[in-house]
Amino acid sequence: MRTTLILALATTVAISGCARVAESQFNPLNWFGTSQTTATPVDADGNRIPLVQAGGAQEIDARVLIDSVESMVVQQTSFGAIVRATGTAATQGAYNAELVPVRADAGTLTLAFRVEAVTGTAQGGTLSRRIVAAKTFSQGELAGVSRIAVQGQRNAQVSSR
């Protein structure tokens, strides 16, 4: 027993000294290699080329409006309000839901209930297509707003104070 223990301990120490995990390919930190220094891109006059051009980056939202908005609740908080809406998607599998501000005019804040739609899925039951999204607003963002509307593809829900 004692000889087996000493032999196992000696083998473990010898093997651990042969290969270091820090330098092995099993270490996730080594999967992408090391970083490299490259020259900064410049134009013909020697000025650095910016990553974002003068017009700025433009984000394109390819999400669609949810099929119908079932309910909407505005909960007041100490910092402003939370708008929470429940909607039903046209088919199962919709994800990435968000209440996106569209416009704020004449005391009405309009939000679009947008979801990422999955094509080629079954319609399924109403409960399996239900999605909840929420967005917080500060008191400054709600200054002058007396009505909040959440839009869907078929309908909208409105809350007034």
Backbone hydrogen bonds in HBPLUS format (Angstrom, degrees):
<---DONOR---> <-ACCEPTOR-->    atom                        ^
c    i                          cat <-CA-CA->   ^        H-A-AA   ^      H-
h    n   atom  resd res      DA  || num        DHA   H-A  angle D-A-AA Bond
n    s   type  num  typ     dist DA aas  dist angle  dist       angle   num
A0005-LEU N   A0001-MET O   3.06 MM   4  6.24 157.1  2.11 146.5 152.2     1
A0006-ILE N   A0002-ARG O   3.04 MM   4  6.26 162.9  2.07 148.9 153.2     2
A0007-LEU N   A0003-THR O   2.94 MM   4  6.06 161.6  1.97 148.7 154.1     3
A0008-ALA N   A0004-THR O   2.92 MM   4  6.06 157.9  1.97 147.6 153.4     4
A0009-LEU N   A0005-LEU O   2.97 MM   4  6.12 157.9  2.02 147.9 154.0     5
A0010-ALA N   A0006-ILE O   2.96 MM   4  6.11 161.3  2.00 149.3 154.4     6
A0011-THR N   A0007-LEU O   2.98 MM   4  6.12 156.0  2.04 144.7 151.4     7
A0012-THR N   A0008-ALA O   3.01 MM   4  6.15 158.7  2.06 145.6 151.2     8
A0013-VAL N   A0009-LEU O   3.06 MM   4  6.28 161.8  2.10 150.6 154.8     9
A0014-ALA N   A0010-ALA O   2.98 MM   4  6.12 158.3  2.03 146.1 152.4    10
A0015-ILE N   A0011-THR O   2.92 MM   4  6.05 162.0  1.95 152.0 156.6    11
A0016-SER N   A0012-THR O   3.00 MM   4  6.06 159.4  2.05 146.4 152.2    12
A0017-GLY N   A0013-VAL O   3.28 MM   4  6.38 138.0  2.47 137.4 146.5    13
A0018-CYS N   A0015-ILE O   3.10 MM   3  5.26 146.6  2.21 103.2 113.0    14
A0023-GLU N   A0020-ARG O   3.28 MM   3  5.70 144.9  2.41 105.9 114.1    15
A0024-SER N   A0021-VAL O   3.11 MM   3  5.01 159.6  2.15 103.7 110.2    16
A0027-ASN N   A0024-SER O   3.40 MM   3  5.83 166.8  2.42 108.7 112.6    17
A0030-ASN N   A0027-ASN O   2.99 MM   3  5.67 163.4  2.02 123.0 128.3    18
A0031-TRP N   A0028-PRO O   3.32 MM   3  5.34 168.8  2.33 106.8 110.0    19
A0049-ILE N   A0041-PRO O   3.04 MM   8  5.86 164.3  2.06 143.5 142.9    20
A0043-ASP N   A0047-ASN O   2.88 MM   4  5.58 154.7  1.94 153.2 158.9    21
A0046-GLY N   A0043-ASP O   3.12 MM   3  5.37 162.3  2.15 111.2 116.5    22
A0056-GLY N   A0053-GLN O   2.89 MM   3  5.52 156.7  1.94 121.8 129.5    23
A0064-VAL N   A0115-VAL O   2.98 MM  51  5.61 143.7  2.11 171.2 159.8    24
A0115-VAL N   A0064-VAL O   2.84 MM  51  5.61 159.0  1.88 162.3 168.0    25
A0066-ILE N   A0113-PHE O   2.87 MM  47  5.87 152.1  1.94 168.2 167.8    26
A0153-GLN N   A0066-ILE O   2.62 MM  87  5.76 162.1  1.65 167.7 170.2    27
A0154-ARG N   A0067-ASP O   2.90 MM  87  5.96 148.7  2.00 153.5 160.0    28
A0068-SER N   A0088-THR O   3.20 MM  20  5.44 152.6  2.28 146.0 153.0    29
A0088-THR N   A0068-SER O   2.86 MM  20  5.44 156.8  1.92 155.1 162.8    30
A0070-GLU N   A0086-THR O   2.71 MM  16  5.54 138.6  1.88 139.5 153.5    31
A0071-SER N   A0086-THR O   3.17 MM  15  5.24 158.9  2.21 140.1 143.5    32
A0086-THR N   A0071-SER O   2.89 MM  15  5.24 162.3  1.92 143.5 147.4    33
A0073-VAL N   A0084-ARG O   2.78 MM  11  5.25 160.9  1.81 154.5 161.2    34
A0084-ARG N   A0073-VAL O   2.84 MM  11  5.25 171.1  1.85 161.4 164.5    35
A0075-GLN N   A0082-ILE O   2.84 MM   7  5.15 167.9  1.86 155.2 155.5    36
A0082-ILE N   A0075-GLN O   2.80 MM   7  5.15 155.1  1.87 145.3 153.7    37
A0077-THR N   A0080-GLY O   2.97 MM   3  5.19 174.0  1.97 126.4 127.1    38
A0139-GLN N   A0079-PHE O   3.01 MM  60  6.14 124.6  2.32 153.8 142.8    39
A0081-ALA N   A0137-PHE O   2.93 MM  56  5.38 157.0  1.98 153.4 157.4    40
A0137-PHE N   A0081-ALA O   2.85 MM  56  5.38 157.1  1.90 164.2 166.4    41
A0083-VAL N   A0135-LYS O   2.87 MM  52  5.38 170.1  1.88 163.2 161.6    42
A0135-LYS N   A0083-VAL O   2.90 MM  52  5.38 146.7  2.02 144.6 155.5    43
A0085-ALA N   A0133-ALA O   2.85 MM  48  5.54 165.9  1.87 168.5 172.9    44
A0133-ALA N   A0085-ALA O   2.96 MM  48  5.54 161.8  2.00 159.8 165.9    45
A0087-GLY N   A0131-ILE O   2.82 MM  44  5.36 166.8  1.83 161.9 166.1    46
A0131-ILE N   A0087-GLY O   2.80 MM  44  5.36 161.7  1.83 155.8 160.2    47
A0089-ALA N   A0129-ARG O   3.03 MM  40  5.27 173.7  2.04 138.1 137.8    48
A0092-GLN N   A0122-ALA O   3.07 MM  30  6.09 175.9  2.07 159.1 160.3    49
A0095-TYR N   A0116-GLU O   3.01 MM  21  5.19 157.1  2.07 142.0 148.5    50
A0116-GLU N   A0095-TYR O   2.71 MM  21  5.19 167.7  1.72 174.4 170.0    51
A0098-GLU N   A0114-ARG O   2.96 MM  16  5.47 147.5  2.06 154.2 160.9    52
A0114-ARG N   A0098-GLU O   2.97 MM  16  5.47 157.8  2.02 172.5 165.4    53
A0100-VAL N   A0112-ALA O   2.84 MM  12  5.07 168.2  1.86 152.0 150.4    54
A0112-ALA N   A0100-VAL O   2.75 MM  12  5.07 166.5  1.77 146.8 147.7    55
A0102-VAL N   A0110-THR O   2.80 MM   8  5.57 177.5  1.80 156.9 156.8    56
A0110-THR N   A0103-ARG O   2.83 MM   7  5.41 177.7  1.83 171.9 172.7    57
A0105-ASP N   A0108-THR O   3.05 MM   3  5.44 137.3  2.24 153.6 151.8    58
A0108-THR N   A0105-ASP O   2.96 MM   3  5.44 163.0  1.99 118.5 124.2    59
A0146-SER N   A0107-GLY O   2.84 MM  39  5.34 155.9  1.90 135.8 141.8    60
A0147-ARG N   A0107-GLY O   3.09 MM  40  6.26 139.0  2.26 165.5 164.3    61
A0109-LEU N   A0147-ARG O   2.85 MM  38  6.31 160.0  1.89 159.1 162.6    62
A0149-ALA N   A0109-LEU O   2.89 MM  40  6.25 162.7  1.92 157.5 161.1    63
A0111-LEU N   A0149-ALA O   2.75 MM  38  6.07 162.9  1.78 161.7 167.9    64
A0151-GLN N   A0111-LEU O   2.74 MM  40  6.13 165.1  1.76 165.8 170.1    65
A0113-PHE N   A0151-GLN O   3.04 MM  38  5.90 168.0  2.06 160.3 160.9    66
A0129-ARG N   A0126-THR O   3.12 MM   3  5.29 151.4  2.21 104.4 113.2    67
A0142-LEU N   A0138-SER O   3.16 MM   4  6.43 138.0  2.34 141.9 153.2    68
A0143-ALA N   A0140-GLY O   3.35 MM   3  5.19 162.5  2.39  98.1 103.0    69
A0145-VAL N   A0142-LEU O   3.02 MM   3  5.21 164.9  2.05 127.7 128.3    70
A0161-ARG N   A0146-SER O   3.01 MM  15  5.56 153.6  2.09 153.3 153.6    71
A0148-ILE N   A0159-SER O   2.84 MM  11  5.33 164.8  1.86 158.7 163.6    72
A0159-SER N   A0148-ILE O   2.84 MM  11  5.33 157.1  1.90 155.4 163.2    73
A0150-VAL N   A0157-GLN O   2.85 MM   7  5.33 161.3  1.89 157.4 163.8    74
A0157-GLN N   A0150-VAL O   2.97 MM   7  5.33 152.8  2.04 146.0 152.4    75
A0152-GLY N   A0155-ASN O   2.77 MM   3  5.30 145.9  1.88 164.3 170.0    76
